């Protein structure tokens, strides 16, 4: 009786899958350990946060490449979610207007400071309100990996001392503030 060779392919494939899965899990764990937990605003009044915000500064992102005169408009929907309308003028303050429509949802009702935003379902990204002033005139927004950061203001320009203080806060939280792009905004604009 001749011995039939057994196929090792399923065993090798299973081992490869297990190795990749272990690597992905280890990478995710290491990423979480690189940064201390990111603190957020103790409480955000969602109604007061709604409205128009001007982007004062941001960390570079591929979806905002060449963007100037950037704004975000938030509107509370009847179902409790938030409508998001981002605008960008390409390569110039008066350049071609590009818009992105999305939806956000609060994922931490204890603070209302942690949201998940989606511009392309089913993909979502973190939008954490790290700090805002009591009058909701400016805000610092980021996410736990420290790859995205935005300084926002209700007017096109933020006073330099306030801006510097927010940049210092972001730096102390582990954001690479040396890479910030300060967004060109018009001298005067209508909300």
C-alpha positions in Angstrom: 0.0 0.0 0.0 1.5 3.3 -1.1 1.6 6.2 1.3 -0.3 9.3 0.1 1.4 12.6 0.7 -0.7 14.9 2.9 -1.1 18.5 1.9 0.5 21.0 4.3 -1.1 24.0 2.6 -4.1 24.3 5.1 -1.6 24.1 8.0 0.7 26.7 6.5 -2.2 29.0 5.6 -3.7 28.7 9.1 -0.3 29.5 10.6 0.1 32.5 8.3 -3.4 33.8 9.2 -2.7 33.4 12.9 0.7 35.2 12.6 -0.9 38.1 10.8 -3.8 38.3 13.3 -1.3 38.3 16.2 0.8 41.0 14.5 -2.3 43.2 14.0 -3.4 42.8 17.6 0.1 43.5 18.9 0.3 46.6 16.7 -3.0 47.9 17.9 -2.0 47.3 21.5 1.3 49.1 21.0 -0.4 52.1 19.4 -2.7 52.4 22.4 0.3 52.2 24.8 2.3 55.0 23.0 0.0 57.6 24.3 -1.6 58.4 27.7 -5.4 58.5 27.6 -6.5 61.7 25.9 -8.6 63.9 28.2 -11.6 65.7 26.8 -13.8 68.6 27.9 -15.7 67.6 31.1 -19.0 68.6 29.5 -20.1 69.9 26.1 -23.5 71.5 25.6 -24.2 70.1 22.2 -26.8 72.8 21.5 -24.2 75.5 22.1 -21.6 73.7 20.0 -23.8 73.8 17.0 -23.3 76.5 14.3 -20.4 77.7 12.2 -16.8 77.2 13.1 -13.7 78.5 11.2 -10.6 76.4 11.1 -7.7 78.3 12.6 -5.1 75.5 12.4 -4.9 71.8 11.6 -2.4 68.9 11.4 -1.9 67.9 7.7 -4.5 65.5 6.3 -4.8 64.3 2.8 -8.5 65.3 2.6 -7.6 68.9 3.4 -4.6 69.3 1.1 -4.5 72.7 -0.4 -7.5 73.9 1.6 -7.9 77.5 2.6 -10.8 79.4 4.1 -12.0 76.2 5.8 -15.3 76.1 7.8 -17.4 73.5 9.5 -21.1 73.9 10.2 -22.8 71.7 12.7 -26.6 71.3 13.0 -28.5 69.1 15.5 -30.9 66.7 13.8 -34.2 65.5 15.2 -32.8 62.0 15.8 -30.0 63.4 18.0 -27.3 63.0 15.5 -25.3 66.0 14.1 -25.2 67.1 10.5 -21.7 68.2 9.4 -21.0 70.4 6.5 -17.3 71.1 5.8 -16.2 73.7 3.3 -12.8 74.3 1.7 -11.6 76.7 -0.9 -8.9 75.0 -3.0 -5.5 76.6 -3.2 -6.7 80.2 -2.6 -9.0 82.1 -0.3 -11.4 82.6 -3.2 -10.5 79.3 -5.0 -13.1 76.7 -6.1 -15.4 75.7 -3.2 -15.4 72.0 -2.2 -17.8 70.6 0.4 -18.1 67.4 2.4 -21.4 66.4 4.0 -21.3 64.0 6.9 -23.0 62.9 10.1 -21.7 62.7 13.7 -23.0 60.9 16.7 -22.2 61.4 20.4 -20.6 58.2 21.7 -19.9 59.4 25.3 -23.1 60.8 26.8 -21.4 61.5 30.1 -19.4 64.4 28.6 -20.8 64.8 25.1 -17.2 65.4 24.1 -16.5 62.2 22.2 -18.2 61.9 18.8 -17.8 59.6 15.8 -18.0 61.3 12.4 -18.8 59.7 9.1 -18.4 61.2 5.6 -18.4 57.8 3.8 -20.6 55.1 5.4 -19.6 52.8 7.0 -16.3 54.5 7.9 -16.2 56.6 11.0 -13.5 58.7 12.7 -13.0 60.0 16.2 -13.9 63.7 16.8 -13.0 64.5 20.4 -13.6 68.0 21.9 -10.5 68.4 24.0 -11.1 71.9 25.2 -13.6 74.8 24.6 -14.0 78.1 26.3 -17.1 78.6 28.5 -18.7 80.8 25.8 -18.1 78.3 22.9 -16.0 80.9 21.0 -13.1 78.5 20.3 -12.4 74.8 20.6 -9.5 72.3 20.4 -10.5 69.0 18.7 -8.5 65.9 18.2 -8.4 62.1 18.3 -6.6 59.5 20.4 -3.9 58.6 17.8 -2.8 62.3 17.8 -2.8 62.2 13.9 -5.7 64.8 13.6 -6.0 68.1 15.4 -8.0 71.2 14.7 -8.2 74.6 16.4 -11.6 76.1 15.7 -13.1 79.5 16.3 -16.4 81.2 15.7 -14.7 84.0 13.8 -12.1 83.7 11.0 -9.2 84.8 13.3 -8.3 83.9 16.9 -6.3 86.2 19.1 -2.6 85.2 19.2 -2.4 84.6 23.0 -5.4 82.3 22.9 -4.1 80.5 19.8 -0.7 80.0 21.4 -2.3 78.7 24.6 -4.3 76.1 22.6 -1.2 75.0 20.7 0.6 74.6 24.0 -2.2 72.5 25.4 -2.2 70.3 22.3 1.6 69.9 22.5 1.3 68.9 26.2 -1.3 66.2 25.1 1.2 64.7 22.7 0.2 66.2 19.4 3.0 67.0 16.9 2.2 70.8 17.0 5.4 71.6 15.0 3.5 70.2 12.0 0.5 72.5 12.4 -0.8 74.3 9.3 -2.3 77.7 10.1 -5.3 78.0 7.8 -5.6 81.2 5.7 -8.9 82.8 6.3 -10.4 86.0 4.9 -10.0 89.3 6.7 -13.7 89.7 7.0 -16.3 87.1 6.3 -20.1 86.7 6.8 -21.1 83.8 9.0 
